[in-house]
Amino acid sequence: MKRRTIVRDISWLSFNARVLQEAADPTVPLRERIRFLGIFSNNMDEFFRVRVATLKRMMEYSGKSKINMHLELAPAKILDEIQSIVLQQQGEFNAIWEGIRRDLEKEKVFLVNERQLSKEEQKFVQNYFEEEVRSHIIPLMIESIPQFPFLRDKSIYLGVVLSRRDGSMKRKYALIEVPSKALGRFTQLPAVKPGEQHILLLEDIIRYNLRSIFAYFGYDKYESWIFKVTRDAEIDIDNDISTTLIQKIEKGLKNRRRGKPVRFVYDKEMDAGLLEYLIRRLSLTKKGNLIPGGRIHNFRHFMDFPDVFSRKGQRKKPFVHPLLLKAPRVTDVVLDQDVMLHFPYHSFNPVIDLLREAAIDPNVTAIKVTAYRIASNSKVINALINAVRNGKHVTVMLELRARFDEEANLEWKERLEDEGVKVLIGIPNTKVHAKICLIKKRLNNRTIHYGFVSTGNLNEKTATVYGDHCLLTSNRNIMADVNRIFNYLEKWKEGPSQLKACKTLIPCPILLRRELLKMITREIKYAKLGKPASITLKMNSISDEELIYKLYDAATAGVEIKLVVRGIYCLLSDNKKFVKPIEAISILDEYLEHARVFIFHNCGKEKVYISSADWMVRNLDHRVEVTCPVLDPSIQQELKEILRIQFADNVKARWLDNDLSNFYKRDHTQRKIRSQIEIYHYLSQKNARTADTLVPAAPMVELGQEVSPGV
């Protein structure tokens, strides 16, 4: 039977191909191109840790009942297709990197290896090794160890072959973990020629000093190659009622470090005997995702490549929302009217200021927030701790199972509880992914509620690079539902009645799927009556088959459907039954498009929402999410204008078609429109006009006007 959707994991690899496109684009600044290679590598690591590991589990669990996963129909076939695509992308990656190296050399930046050092550089490297590196090196003679050493998931290793040139001694194999976490990956060498910059990787510093490391054995030939192992990162939360969730997560973190290998990436020039030995000792097979690559691995470190470039980035700083620009207190504005912050164009500071003001306001009695991923030196957490010290009741719903942030969130839990914060740690089998805040204040002998609903995390660091929307509001109906959701989070054992009682917000896992189906059905009804009908959606991923099939029904009925989807996209956009193809694009640029916006025409009475939820089974059925209506007409118009600009993008937009071709959406008859720059220009223009007049709405910008590249 022909599939009606694109396989989720194949679609995700298509997204990562778009990241490669950015790395290959010569119009992108060189430092950003290197950063995109780092993002590609990091994405691929996570893909293997999570998705490939899951598919392998599916093969193991095939035919067994009571497993907590949605089984793919043919995991083995999907894994074969993944292997083929990954090998192809690895080849493209290597070619792009070689091109970037040539471009680096044009700027007189040279990534040298241990064989290319001048005498002065050799002396520097020897001294640096003795003073900084040697104490971090633990060489392992792996043939002498009965049990093969455990190899860390995020580390890279040098596999070393020791021999004598005259063949008088038997070859030996050794292993060295490259201590990049402790020392960093890059070392800038002393200038040899004026204007030139030489950079040496940490593993090449070790390579240069192999003779010193292994002098004891009397060999005179030392060869080495980089490799790494990627492991299953899924944390199993068992049903043992005698252990707490925290104990289960701590146990899961320990088990993750020893998860099954799901990928082995190695230098394709590696000695054949060493390669065979490693594969055998790691119990890998040819179907175990063996990926031959170049000399360098763990390219995720290249996101932190030294800033040695003549062409600097032109990213503009975020600006304060015009309604808050001249206000002495954010709270006063929010109590008077809704304010929508658009990150990273608008500053995140008003969110922090709102919490800081609440922390010292004698009339504020309580603050409640949800937290999923928190910045390392969080100003948000500092504001909440300050609130506790000022006598407020502070509650933080801290999702301990936020993937790859579990350890950090356990540490945050301990710190918050030490300060007197009430920490909620989640609901069994359900992650809390909603981004909400509730502040309670006594004013004129009554309690008023205000706060925010957001599409992004309470994280000031990611707010500078993630595209998100945050609604600051004191709307009574919205805040009443935020209060109901927190009541549910605090008393989830009493059942979901508080979620079901929501009248304005649409929460998951109870209501959103049902409401989305109803709203799509309504558009179908209008289309069949010959009335205007349209659905405009923006999200990170869409893979839920029930909703996809409903969109197919809508397209067949004549509903105009437009989508902006950054990542996973499982729809088939074009079908002969559709009155018109579904228009779907993906925008990949300097900022990560992270927001979710849903707009339904509703026969002219538009329904506009922001949401924390993607259209995926995990979000709709297994997470607490919040979808919030945008009620202010001027903010509705603002969101629609931002989407209009994105659909007009003819520089960074790609078509999402049935073949996953990632063709750029080009229109040479129009002026170039790069949406992230245009949105910055639109909002900053609006800022200038509104700051003086304080009129909420501003005229639309004319697309395609000249603006400087690089937001």
C-alpha positions, 0 to 999 in steps of 0.5 A, a space after each residue: 500500500 502506498 504511504 500517505 505520509 513521508 516517514 518522520 525520520 527521513 523527513 528529519 534528515 531532509 531538514 538536516 540537509 537544509 542545514 548543510 545548504 546553509 553551510 554550502 552557501 557562499 553568501 553566508 559569512 564564513 564563521 556562520 558556515 562553519 557554525 552550520 557544519 557544527 549544528 549539522 554534526 550536533 543534530 546528527 549526533 542527537 538523531 542517532 542517539 534518539 531516533 536511530 536508537 528508537 528504531 533499533 528498539 522497535 526491531 527488538 520489540 517487534 511482536 511484543 506487547 505493552 511497549 510504550 512507543 508508536 511502532 513504525 511499520 518497517 523499522 529495518 527498511 527505514 534504518 537501511 534508508 537512513 544509512 544510505 542518506 547519512 553516507 550521502 550527506 557525510 560525503 556532502 559534508 566533507 566536500 563542503 568542509 574542504 571548500 570552507 578550508 580553501 576559503 579560510 586560507 584565502 583569509 590567511 586562516 590555516 587549520 594546520 595539523 601536526 605535520 605542518 608545524 614550523 620549528 617555532 610552532 613545534 616548540 610551542 606545542 611541546 611546551 603546551 602539551 607538557 604544561 596543559 595537556 599531559 595531565 589530562 591524558 590516560 593512554 590505554 593499551 587496549 589489547 592488554 585489558 580483558 574487558 574493553 574500556 567503556 567509550 563515552 558517547 560525546 567524546 572523540 578518541 585517538 586509535 593509535 598503532 605502535 610499531 617499529 619501522 624494521 618490523 622487529 616488534 609486534 604492533 600494539 593498539 592503544 586508545 586515548 580520549 581527547 580531553 576537549 571538554 576540559 581544554 577546548 578543541 582549538 589552540 591558536 598558535 603564535 604568529 609565524 608570518 604577519 597577517 596569518 593565523 594558524 589554528 591547531 586541533 587538540 587531537 593534533 597536539 596529542 598526535 605530535 606528542 605520541 612519541 613522548 606519551 609511549 616512549 616506555 615501549 621502545 617503538 619508533 612509528 606512531 600512527 593514529 586516527 580519530 573515531 567516536 561512538 554514538 549511544 542510545 540516549 533514551 532514558 527508561 523510566 521503569 514502573 518500580 513504585 519503590 523509587 521516586 521519579 528523581 531516583 529513576 532519572 538519576 538511574 537513567 542518566 547512569 544507564 544512558 552513559 552506557 547505552 548501546 552503540 548505535 553509530 561508529 564514525 571513523 577516519 576512512 584512512 584508519 588502519 584496517 587491522 585497528 578498524 576490524 579490532 575496534 568493530 569486534 571489541 565494540 560488538 558492532 556489525 556492518 548494519 550497525 551504522 558504520 560511517 566512514 568520514 574524514 580526519 576530523 570528527 565531533 564537528 559540533 565543537 566548530 560552533 565555537 570556532 575561534 573568531 579570527 575572521 576579517 568579516 564580522 557578523 552584523 547581527 543587530 541587537 534586540 530592541 525594547 517593545 515600543 509599549 514598554 520603551 518609556 514605561 517605568 514598570 512593565 507590570 503597569 503596561 501589562 495590567 492595562 493591555 496585552 503586549 506581544 514580544 517577538 524574539 529575538 527581535 524584541 528584547 527578552 528583558 521585559 520578561 525578566 523585569 516583570 518577574 523582578 518587579 513582582 519579586 519586590 512588589 509588596 502586593 504580589 503574593 505568589 508567582 508560578 512558572 513552568 520551566 523546561 530548559 533554563 539558561 546556565 546563569 539564569 536571571 529568571 531563576 535569580 528573580 524567582 529566588 529574590 521573590 522567595 526571599 521577599 516573602 512570596 510563594 513561588 512555585 516552579 514546575 521543573 520538567 526533569 525529563 527535558 531531553 539532554 537537560 535532565 542533569 542540569 534540571 536536577 541541579 536547579 531543583 536542588 538549588 531552588 528547593 534550598 531557597 524555599 521554592 516549591 518545585 513540582 517535578 512532573 506527571 508520570 508518562 506526561 512531560 510538561 512543555 507548556 510555557 506559562 507564568 502566573 503572578 497573583 497580586 492583591 489590589 483594592 481588596 481583590 486578587 488579580 492575575 497577570 503573567 504570560 503565555 509563550 511559545 519558547 522557553 524561559 531562557 534568556 540565552 536562547 531568546 537571542 537566537 530562537 524565533 518565538 512569541 510571548 504574550 504578556 497579559 492580564 486578560 481575566 479569561 486567559 489567566 483564569 485558565 493559566 491558574 486552572 493549569 497550575 492547579 492541575 500541575 499541583 494536583 494531577 492525581 485528582 484527574 484532568 478536570 482542571 484542564 477540561 474546565 479551560 474555556 479560553 486556553 486550549 491545553 494538551 493532552 485533553 483538548 487541543 487535538 479535538 479542537 483542531 479537528 473541529 476548526 479544520 472541519 469548519 473550514 471544510 464546511 465553508 469551502 463546500 459552501 463556496 465561501 472563503 476558507 483558509 488555514 495558515 500554520 507555523 510550527 517546528 514539526 508536523 507528523 501526526 497522521 490524524 491531523 495530516 489526513 484531515 488537512 488532506 480532506 481540507 485541501 480536497 474540499 478547496 481550503 487554502 492551506 499554507 504552512 511554514 514548518 522548520 523541521 519534520 514535515 510528513 505531509 505530501 503537499 501535492 495530490 491530484 485530488 487537492 483543489 490546489 496544492 498545499 503551499 509549504 515552506 521551510 525557512 532556515 537562516 541565522 535565527 532558529 524558527 521556533 514559534 507555533 502560530 495557527 490561523 483559521 479563516 473562520 468565515 472572516 472571524 479569524 481565530 489566531 493562536 500561539 502555541 507551545 505544541 507541534 502537531 506530533 503525537 508526543 505533543 498532542 497526547 503525551 505532554 502538557 501544552 498550551 495553545 492561547 488565542 490572540 484576542 487583540 486585533 492589532 497583535 493579530 495583525 502583527 502576527 499575520 504580517 510576520 507570516 506574510 513576510 515569511 511566505 514572501 521569502 525568496 532567499 532563505 525559504 525552501 519548498 517542502 514538496 513530496 520529493 524532499 528536494 529542498 529547492 529554494 523558493 526563488 523568484 528572480 522577477 522580484 527583489 530579494 526578500 530575506 524574511 528575518 531581515 524584513 521582520 526586523 525592519 518591520 518591527 523596528 519601523 513599527 517601534 519608531 512610529 509607536 514609541 512616539 504615538 503609542 498607537 498599537 497598529 503600524 502600517 505594513 512595510 513594503 517587502 523587498 526594500 534595501 536592508 543590510 544583510 545579517 540580522 
